[in-house]
Amino acid sequence: MANENGALLFTGCFAFIDDETNEEGAFQIVVEARDVAEANARCRARLDELARSTDILGPVTVYADAFVEVSPSNLVRGVLLNHQSRGDVTAHDHLPAQGLVGVEAHFLDGVGDETNEEESRTVPPFWSGVDAYWSKWKLYWCETDDHDEDWFVVARNADDARSFHENMEGYDEDEVWAELVCVLPAAEQGADDEAGDRWPSDETLLACGAEFLLNVPQDGANELRAEMGSGSRVVRIRGRVYGEGDLVGNALRSVGRPPDA
C-alpha cells in the first residue's frame, strides 16, 4: 500500500552465512520504494554502505528470499516476515495462513506458487561482503605463552598479524596466536596503506575506542621499562582489558625477585 508520497513499504527478508565461521543468521531491512526492483537496489546499496563504514557485517554471503509488501493496517496486528529456513536457505510463503489483507510476498526467484507454503524455493546469493571485509584493516591482539611482547597489530587477517608479530619479536612459527579485536573505523581505513602490517599508533587505538588505564608496576623496574619502551601499557577496548607484554617483569619474576614495598 502506497503512502502519501506514492512509495510502498517493503521488508527484505535475508539470511546470511559467515564464510569464515560458517555461522548462519537472518535479518530484515525495511525500505520505502516504488516497486520490488527499487527495494532490491536500495537494500544492496545499504549493505554496501554498512560494509564500507562499519564492522557490523563480517565476511558474509547474504541470501534474499522475498520482499514483503506490508499495509499499515497489518502492521498494527504484527506480520511474520521471516521466510527463510536456515541451513539450506529454502523459503516458504506463510503469509496466507496469517489471515492478513494487503500483504504480498514478492519472491525473487519467481519459482512456484506463492500461496502454497509447502512449496520450497532455493535462492541464489543476493550480496557478498567477503571481499570488502578481507580488504579492511583490522586490529588484532597478539599473544605468546611467555607474555613478554604481547601487543596489538594492525593487519588484514589473523595469519598476517601472527606473521608480523613473529618476525618483529623473534618468535618461531606457531608460537603466536592472534585474536580479532575490531575492524578499524572507516576514517582509519587506507590512511596508511603503504605501511602494511604494523603496530598501531595511540591515535589508532583511541579511534577504536581504546581507554588507556593507569598502570604503575611496584617492582622498582619502571625506569628500565621506560628505557626499553615496553611493559607498562594497559588498554581497555569494548569492555576487555589488554596488558602489554612485560619482558622486564617476567625476567624479575623468573629469578624470584619480589616487588619493592
Secondary structure, 3 states (H helix, E strand, C coil): CECCCCCEEEEEEEEEEECCCCCEEEEEEEEEECCHHHHHHHHHHHHHHHHHHCCCCCCEEEEEEEEEECCHHHHHHCCCCCCEECCCCEECCCCHHHCCCCCEEEECCCCCCCCCCCCCEECCEEEECHHHHHCCCEEEEEEECCCCCCEEEEECCHHHHHHHHHHHHCCCCCCEEEEEEEECCHHHCCCCHHHCCECCCHHHHHHCCCEEECCCCCCCCHHHHHHHCCCCCEEEECCEEEECCCHHHHHHHHCCCCCCC
